[in-house]
Amino acid sequence: MPTDTSSPAASLRRPLVVVANRLPVKQTERGWEAAAGGLVTALRPVIEETGGAWVGWDDAGESVPRRVDGLPADLHAVTLTPEEVAGHYHGFSNRTLWPLFHDLVVQPVIDRSWWHTYEDVNRRFADTVAKVVGDHDEPPVLWVQDYHLLPLPEMLRRVSPASPIGFFLHIPFPPPELVARLPWRDQLLHGMLAADSIGFHTTRYRDNFVRTVQQLFSGVTSLGDTLALPDGRHVRAVAHPISIDADEFAQLATDPETERDLAELREQFAGRRVFLGVDRLDYTKGIRHRLQSIELMLEENPDLRREVAFVQIAVPSRDDVQEYQELRTEVETEVGRINGRFTEPGHDVPVHYLYRGVPRHHLAAYYRLADVMCITPLKDGMNLVAKEFVTVQAAAGEAGVLLLSEFTGAAQEFEPDAVRCNPFDIEGTSHLMRSALTLEHDDRRERIGRMAESVRSCDVFRWVADELADIERGHAGP
Ligand code: ADQ
């Protein structure tokens, strides 16, 4: 349920078309189902009220059904060839834009042929949206998601000139000097600027965008949340932090299945304090640095070797991409080294490593079990795991500690209740891990409570409502 009593659709009188890289569906043994996720949950009441559609790539192409249970939108698959997926998704999106927008934590690959495929694929998305627009009597709101589709708003402006168009970036927007390196920076920025409203997770990313546009293009002025462009158009550039369905996670916290899983985990880890990491296996998440901090903590504190356990749950991700295959090898080597060094005969290993996705109630049980949740990305747009953790902990009356990298979007919201760390500082982070164990119970519980309250009051329903309101506002003009 939305925390705001007014419906997110209140400001929206037109149908809504969401355009994202993927369709939010999956094929299971039981047939086609809606994929779980905050965005889908939050959009459900909006689309139920206004009607609408979702456009995205799916391997199944034409055989994706028009409707699936639990998702009131018409589904329109964009079909891509293996070459297009290689150039657009694995190439330009994930080996050029992803590392560049995450402050070069690995070196981006610049490949002209990927850029051409990226543009072509964006045109394919625009063609599919054109057909969907044609199905509606009035121009729908077009809401484009993320870095795979940066040039799309400009293409959609030609396809449906009277539509309100929004764009939301789920990853950080880097400082101007990094964007300036991209040979195709002008095309990408013009693509985004054709939207009526451009959303970012934080004011810092929004300000980076505004500074970039002002440094690279002359005659752009910024007035509050609005950019005035030399051609007379106005565009909103806004900060709307994405969030989770807080009620859903609060309920999950004490679900009987979660309780059952938790009882088993408590037995398995009896007598030990648990450090937890939950991430996609991605080099931006700082998993290697985190393991090195754990290693240093165990090295410097022999007394802790039998008293703590570190559980790392890493969901496989982008495993067709070379950098991700290398990361997996490095992480697994690191885990092996730490366990080789510190496992004592007759005792359990210090590091438990699960390379898989886990069901939601199992994840909630781990969130409840954790004494210290280690969220240490080198760069992260927001980080929803942090919001899930504090929500589950507070709902179940737990008193864990959130150790949170200052380079996440979530750090802006959770100051000063999270223990803030610089993940590049291995020694500093290892000391913070150690001292997190000494925080007073009441202090920990109050901090978790305040962070959970901030998630509840700013949940994913609020995010959708704020985004849609700004798209309408941007379309209406100053
Ligand atoms: P991600 O990089 O995928 O998202 P995050 O926001 O943390 O990162 O979301 C991950 C989601 O996957 C969470 O809902 C989490 O529960 C789930 N998950 C992670 N590991 C899992 C596991 N082992 N098993 C099961 N589920 C697991 C991108 C950006 C983020 C931004 C989001 C939303 O990189 O910065 O917060 O989009 O905008």
Residues whose N, C-alpha, C, O or C-beta is under 5 A from the ligand:
A	BS01	ADQ	H170 I242 V278 D279 R280 I313 A314 V315 R356 G357 V358 D380 G381 M382 N383 L384 V385
